């Protein structure tokens, strides 16, 4: 049993080193993949691109003063 625990410790150490070596964007992609394993990487990337476009559109609308007013 202690040998299995030692192996798992080494595995966790290796995984931690790999994860910490990832860029912020790669870490976010990994997090999404862990949280939603059924989604393909292409789907995740597509969702991120749509979100980026929406944010860019919102920024441009704010720059132009084109935004709804809320009560």
C-alpha positions as CSV (number, residue, x, y, z in Angstrom):
1,X,0.0,0.0,0.0
2,X,2.8,2.4,0.8
3,X,4.4,1.8,-2.6
4,X,1.1,2.8,-4.3
5,X,1.0,5.9,-2.2
6,X,4.6,6.7,-3.2
7,X,3.7,6.2,-6.9
8,X,0.7,8.5,-6.6
9,X,2.8,11.1,-4.9
10,X,5.3,11.0,-7.7
11,X,2.5,11.2,-10.2
12,X,0.9,14.2,-8.5
13,X,4.3,15.9,-8.3
14,X,4.8,15.4,-12.0
15,X,1.3,16.6,-12.9
16,X,1.7,19.7,-10.7
17,X,5.0,20.5,-12.5
18,X,3.4,20.1,-15.9
19,X,0.3,22.2,-14.9
20,X,2.4,25.0,-13.5
21,X,4.5,25.1,-16.7
22,X,1.4,25.8,-18.8
23,X,0.5,29.3,-19.9
24,X,-2.5,31.0,-18.3
25,X,-4.6,30.2,-21.4
26,X,-3.5,26.6,-21.4
27,X,-4.4,26.3,-17.7
28,X,-7.8,27.8,-18.4
29,X,-8.4,25.3,-21.2
30,X,-7.3,22.4,-18.9
31,X,-9.7,23.7,-16.2
32,X,-12.6,23.8,-18.6
33,X,-11.7,20.3,-19.9
34,X,-11.7,19.0,-16.3
35,X,-15.0,20.7,-15.4
36,X,-16.7,19.6,-18.7
37,X,-15.0,16.5,-19.9
38,X,-17.7,15.7,-22.5
39,X,-16.9,18.9,-24.4
40,X,-14.3,18.5,-27.2
41,X,-11.4,20.9,-27.3
42,X,-12.8,22.3,-30.5
43,X,-16.1,23.1,-28.8
44,X,-14.3,24.8,-25.9
45,X,-12.2,26.9,-28.3
46,X,-15.3,27.8,-30.2
47,X,-17.0,29.0,-27.1
48,X,-14.0,31.0,-26.1
49,X,-13.9,32.7,-29.5
50,X,-17.6,33.6,-29.3
51,X,-17.1,35.0,-25.9
52,X,-14.1,37.1,-27.1
53,X,-16.1,38.5,-30.0
54,X,-19.0,39.3,-27.6
55,X,-16.6,41.1,-25.3
56,X,-15.0,43.0,-28.2
57,X,-18.4,44.1,-29.5
58,X,-19.4,45.3,-26.0
59,X,-16.2,47.3,-25.7
60,X,-16.7,48.9,-29.1
61,X,-20.3,49.7,-28.2
62,X,-19.2,51.4,-24.9
63,X,-16.6,53.4,-26.8
64,X,-19.2,54.7,-29.2
65,X,-21.7,55.4,-26.3
66,X,-24.0,52.8,-27.9
67,X,-25.4,51.0,-24.8
68,X,-28.8,50.6,-23.2
69,X,-29.6,52.4,-20.0
70,X,-31.1,50.4,-17.2
71,X,-33.3,51.7,-14.4
